[in-house]
Amino acid sequence: MKIALISRDGSLLPLCQDVATKLPLEKCEVVQSDGEHAVEADVYLWDLDYNPRTPFIGSRPAASDVFLVRRPALKAFLERFPQAGPSTLLKPVSPAVLEVLLGHLAERHKIAAGRKAADFDRLEGDREGLLESLLHASLRLQEFEEERTNFWARAAHDLRAPLTAASGYCELLTEAQMGPLNANQQELLNRMQHSLRKLNRMASAMFQLTAGRQLERKYELKRADIEGSIQRSIDEIEFFASEKNLLITSEITSPDQPLYVEPTQIEQVLVNILDNACKFTPRSGSIKVRGYPFH
């Protein structure tokens, strides 16, 4: 079976090729075209982000057409082509849903190639109706999943601003910029600052888990002072460690060559590791962070 992906989105081809390897076919080829030239294939995947004027405009979509549509364009598309609903997938495309749909088309292709048309129609009758209902339900589930993801992404994004502001206010107070503090006030503010930092990390992680799946990740690699990142992570967790009377030390051998990383991401990982170490280290114990070049 030959599958033609009509799109200029380079990220879709590896996804389709990976799904094609899982189909119940001896041979399945996936080719990509920008739609400028005709491609002969058994199944067509139309990316409507890049091909809004598809060849079926004004006619009925073929049974071998699959449509990849963004949520904002879905309603207008289905109003014009309601019969395309069972073969429509929301972008970003779920590999599992794409595999189910292409698997169904692969079965159709196998049966059509090996049996007479009359036999094919008889065997496919009941299954076609059932699968159409399931694919309609899948499309609705994709819509609900996108709504849920967007809600959590907005919530996580909106949480980070007040948490950052509150953490900044706490820092002003702990540095006594608004007046001197007694020991109890200082300890209370330290506890507040630790909790705010933890909430900020949780909000950032939640945002990455939700929006990160839909947004193209752009890495911002910088020449990093890894010793400074480790020390900042230790400083952030130090208050929590002091509650259990834990001693945190570090022994770092500087790398031979500069490291290029995202400092905030590295510090997030280190804080998470140290946080777990503090939880599972007995009271009055010690934690040692060692770092050395590895070739």
Phi, psi and omega in degrees: 000139180247129180247128178252121176264113181263095186194158171252007180276108183293340182282344183281328184298310178301323178298312181295322179295321178295316179296321182299327180293342182264357183282150182283062182226146176291325181217130178218120182250136177241125178237153180245140178223149178274003177088355181284333182235146181292140178232129177274125181205167178272329181225139179242128173256112183261115174273104186285352172296325186250345183228065183295336180255080182281160186294344183271359181306128182091355178226186182270131176301144180283159180294340181265009178266133174238136187242132178252115191230141171284152183304315182299332182266356187295314185299312181296322180295314182287332175295324180278325182229070183300331181289349180274356183308310183296341181247027180249132178239142177278143171266143358294142190284134174280123179302322182295316181291320178297321179296319179298313184293313179292329177297320177297315180294327177294320178297317177300318181296317181296314182294317181297326181283334187251354182225166178288158183300320181297317178296319181300313181297320182292318183287329185276343189310296184292319183295325181299315180295318180295314182294324178300318178296318180295321181289326173298316179297322179298319179297318178296319179296323176298320179296315180296321180296320179294321177298316180297316181297316180296321179298312182292325178295317178295317181298314180295319180296317182290333180289327188293325182296307179294329178293319178295319179296314180298321178296321178295320178297318179298320180295321177300318182290317182294332177275006176062027179286343178254013180126161182292152180237147172276175186299319181293319178295319179297317180295318180297318179293324177298319178296316179299316182295321178297317180294321179294320178296321179295318177296321179297319178295319179296319179295320179295318179296319179296320179296319179296321182291332183263292183292330182300333179286336184257336183263140177292125184284124178248110183283137179246078183283134180228153174293118192252147169265093186296327177296320178295320179297318179295318181293321178295323178293320177295318180299322182292327185265354188299321182296318178297321179294324182294333179294335177254009181058044180265141177258123178248123178234165179224149176222102189242128172261122184298139180291155180292329182236155180296148178257138177244111184218179169263105186306317182296322180291317179297317180295325177298315179297314181297319179297318179298317180295315180293323178300315177294321179298320179295321181296322188257004175269130180301154179305141181067019177272192181221151179231130180239129177258119179245138178221134181204154178296142178231124183246000000 
